[in-house]
Amino acid sequence: MKNLAIVLTFFLVWIMIGCKPKEDSGIKIISPEEMHTFLQLDNVQFIDVRTPEEHEKEFIATSQNIDFSSPSFLEDISKLDKNKPVLLYCKTGRRSNTCAQKLVEAGFVKIYDLQGGISKWKHDGYEVDTKL
């Protein structure tokens, strides 16, 4: 019976630790509507992390293309201001989420990731531009 009490106590402690809220990582997932509002501000850095080919095909106006899969990615982001908000997007949100983690590791403090990427942006009725 004593062993069972120890096992149950250990299990409850393990559950409580696992349910503890995570620290704020500095990354906020935002809707297309919120992104559209942020884009009205002057002091934001708006980054499309897709490939140059994807960016040329379609992009959100005013975005700068920094390819997350490029060997020069870390060098490219080092040119950004770490204290200014960074808005990120990709096609569906997967790459931009991974990129956001890299920005946190690099010391960026305000990172906003477009939920659902450019796909959701278009689905919600917002416009895209093209270079083709």
N, C-alpha and C positions, 0 to 999 in steps of 0.2 A: 504494500500500500504506500509506503514511503517513497519507493521508486516511481510509482505512478504520480504522486504529488510533485515530485521533482520534474518529471517529464512534462506534466501539464503546466507547471510554472514556467519552464523553459519555452514551451510552445506559446504561451500567452505573451511573454516578453518578446519573443521573435515576431509575433503578429503586431504588437504595438510598435516596434521599431520599423517594421515594413509599412505601416500605415502612416508614419510620420510624414507630414508634407515636405516636399522637396524644397530646397532653397531656391529663391528666385534666380534664374539663370541669366536674366537680362534679355531673354527672347520672348516676344509676344506675338502670338498668331493673330492676325487681323483679317477681317472680312474684306471683300472687294469694296464695299461701301466705306469702311474705315480707311482703306488704302487711298481711295479717291479723295477723301477729306485730307489725309496727310499730304497728298501731292499738291495741295493748294499752298502749302508752307514753303518758304524760301530756303530754310536751313536743313534740308534733308538730302541724303545721298541715295539715289534710286538705282538699284542694281538688278540687272537681268543676268542670272548665273548660267543660262543655257549656252549652247555653242553659238559661234558667230553665224553659222548657217541657219539655225533656228531663229536667231534674232533678226536676221535679214528677212526671213519669211514673214514674220509678224512680231510686233513688240508693242509694249505700252509706251505711249509718248513720253518723252523726257528721260527714259531709262538709259543707263550706261551699261554696255555689255562687258562683263568680266566673267569669262568662261571658267566655271568651277573645275572642269576636268583638264584645264590647261596646266602645263608644268610651271608656268609663271604666275599661277593663281595667288600664292602667298606674297609674292613681290608686288603684284597688282593691287591687292587689298592694302598693302602697307602704305600706299599713296593716299588712302582715304583718311579722313579726320576721325579718330577714334571717339571723340567726344560729341560728334554730330550724329543724329539719328540715321540709321541705315535701313532702308526699305528693300527687301529682297523678294524676288519671284523667279519661278522656273515654269515648267509646263504644268505640273500637278501639285507641287509643294514638297516633293521628296528631296530633290537636290538642294533646294533653298533651305530646307531644314538642316541638312548636313552642313551646308555652308554656314548657316547661322551658328552652329556649334564651333566651327573653325574661327569665326569672328569673335566669339566669346573667349576662346583660347588665346586669341591675338590681342585681347584687351579692349575690345569694343564694348560700350556700355549700354547703348540703346539700339536694339535690333528688332525689326518688325518683319515678319514673314507672312506673305500673302497666302491665306488659306486656299488650297485648291489651285494655286498658280494661275497662269494666264488662261487656262481652260475654264476655271470658275469665273474669272474676270469677264470673259466673253459670254459665258452662260448667263451671267447676271445682267447682261445688256450693255456693258462698257465697251468702248471702242478700242481697236488696236490699229496700229500703223504698219506699213510695210515699206521695205527698201527696194522691192522687186518691181 
